[in-house]
């Protein structure tokens, strides 16, 4: 039914399909981190930009793959910071990480890297300015979602 209305993943460009699946994988992995770490509300807030980016992709917005790019970059940088901490190289982040959380950082990092490559390869059916605007808006949304999730009312939920 979705393909009849032009909405959905089945008739997408191959790169757009990869972006969609990478967004799904990243989102699900982050939600699993929320369950494992007992902070599901915090992680629901953090994944909201990825869910919006996925929605725009499914609705075939011509700039949607580029909206996903800053979401992937943000989470890949967070995963790298965690890995550097775990390896004792840098203290950008700190904390204790369970084996499940460490495994999920690998899944998130891989999904983000995969999604970034696909985002860059996606058809450029939108002009340069709409793509730049989408990148800027979604970078701000992701930063804002992280900021909100770390506020005292949500930080431990």
C-alpha positions as MATLAB code, in Angstrom:
seq = 'XXXXXXXXXXXXXXXXXXXXXXXXXXXXXXXXXXXXXXXXXXXXXXXXXXXXXXXXXXXXXXXXXXXXXXXXXXXXXXXXXXXXXXXXXXXXXXXXXXXXXXXXXXXXXXXXXXXXXXXXXXXXXXXXXXXXXXXXXXXXXXXXXXXXXXXXXXXXX';
ca = [
       0.000    0.000    0.000;
       2.792    2.461    0.784;
       4.395    2.034   -2.612;
       1.119    2.955   -4.353;
       1.075    6.358   -2.653;
       4.767    7.000   -3.183;
       5.513    6.586    0.512;
       7.735    3.845    1.862;
      11.014    2.119    1.373;
      10.374   -0.390   -1.423;
      10.805    1.846   -4.469;
      13.484    4.144   -3.031;
      16.880    4.723   -4.566;
      19.327    2.117   -3.135;
      21.298    4.761   -1.211;
      18.101    6.154    0.303;
      17.131    2.639    1.404;
      20.480    2.282    3.157;
      19.974    5.651    4.878;
      16.535    4.490    6.038;
      17.820    1.178    7.386;
      20.780    2.895    9.057;
      18.377    5.312   10.777;
      16.248    2.381   11.942;
      19.309    0.499   13.199;
      20.752    3.539   14.965;
      17.409    4.353   16.566;
      16.737    0.818   17.769;
      20.273    0.451   19.126;
      20.002    3.732   21.034;
      16.635    2.691   22.447;
      18.200   -0.601   23.572;
      20.915    1.411   25.339;
      18.094    3.246   27.108;
      16.584   -0.035   28.265;
      19.910   -1.515   29.366;
      20.938    1.655   31.206;
      17.462    2.220   32.688;
      17.123    5.616   30.961;
      14.434    4.984   28.313;
      12.865    8.472   28.424;
      16.236   10.129   27.972;
      16.975    7.947   24.949;
      13.510    8.480   23.467;
      14.276   12.199   23.439;
      17.727   11.621   21.957;
      16.425    9.554   19.018;
      13.627   11.948   18.086;
      15.661   13.727   15.336;
      16.481   10.343   13.770;
      12.789    9.430   13.779;
      11.886   12.747   12.129;
      14.654   12.255    9.550;
      13.344    8.754    8.812;
       9.825   10.148    8.421;
      10.995   12.733    5.891;
      12.855   10.010    4.016;
       9.766    7.798    3.886;
       7.750   10.777    2.652;
      10.404   11.253   -0.040;
      11.466   14.771    0.804;
      14.249   15.472   -1.718;
      16.606   16.663    1.044;
      15.838   13.865    3.555;
      19.056   11.857    3.154;
      21.001   15.015    3.920;
      18.897   15.645    7.034;
      20.104   12.262    8.303;
      23.769   13.168    7.790;
      24.243   15.315   10.951;
      22.328   12.754   13.018;
      24.746   10.046   11.919;
      27.773   12.288   12.411;
      26.631   13.310   15.907;
      26.174    9.737   17.086;
      29.366    8.493   15.436;
      31.318   11.205   17.278;
      29.666   10.204   20.574;
      30.582    6.548   19.930;
      34.193    7.495   19.117;
      34.365    9.496   22.364;
      33.109    6.453   24.287;
      35.610    4.153   22.579;
      38.464    6.560   23.331;
      37.407    6.590   26.981;
      37.166    2.793   27.132;
      40.612    2.480   25.584;
      42.040    4.921   28.129;
      43.041    7.394   25.403;
      40.804   10.351   26.246;
      38.314   11.358   28.915;
      35.836   13.194   26.694;
      33.085   11.105   28.300;
      33.187    9.037   31.454;
      31.137    6.433   33.219;
      30.797    2.720   33.420;
      29.641    0.733   30.438;
      28.242   -2.783   30.533;
      29.185   -5.351   27.920;
      25.771   -4.855   26.299;
      26.300   -1.097   26.105;
      29.759   -1.558   24.594;
      28.335   -3.934   22.002;
      25.603   -1.428   21.195;
      28.194    1.328   20.686;
      29.716   -0.838   17.977;
      26.305   -1.370   16.333;
      25.532    2.355   16.538;
      28.938    3.337   15.173;
      28.655    0.905   12.268;
      25.108    2.044   11.448;
      26.173    5.674   11.524;
      29.216    5.129    9.304;
      27.096    3.101    6.866;
      24.391    5.787    6.907;
      26.827    8.658    6.389;
      28.299    7.061    3.273;
      24.818    6.372    1.902;
      23.644    9.921    2.721;
      26.476   11.394    0.675;
      25.738    8.983   -2.187;
      21.974    9.643   -2.175;
      20.451   11.391   -5.176;
      20.857   15.154   -5.015;
      17.350   15.952   -6.198;
      17.158   19.004   -3.921;
      19.223   22.096   -4.615;
      22.307   22.955   -2.594;
      20.569   25.439   -0.300;
      17.752   23.056    0.774;
      20.374   20.365    1.473;
      22.511   22.761    3.525;
      19.408   23.994    5.361;
      18.350   20.399    6.151;
      21.817   19.623    7.482;
      21.823   22.747    9.671;
      18.291   22.195   11.004;
      18.894   18.554   11.861;
      22.259   19.309   13.457;
      20.456   21.830   15.677;
      17.633   19.357   16.388;
      20.072   16.634   17.411;
      22.096   18.984   19.612;
      18.877   20.297   21.153;
      17.540   16.798   21.786;
      20.774   15.842   23.543;
      20.720   19.038   25.614;
      17.091   18.435   26.625;
      17.738   14.793   27.495;
      20.495   15.837   29.896;
      18.288   18.287   31.816;
      17.637   17.242   35.429;
      14.061   16.116   34.758;
      15.164   13.629   32.082;
      18.802   12.809   32.819;
      18.010    9.813   35.027;
      14.874    8.589   33.259;
];
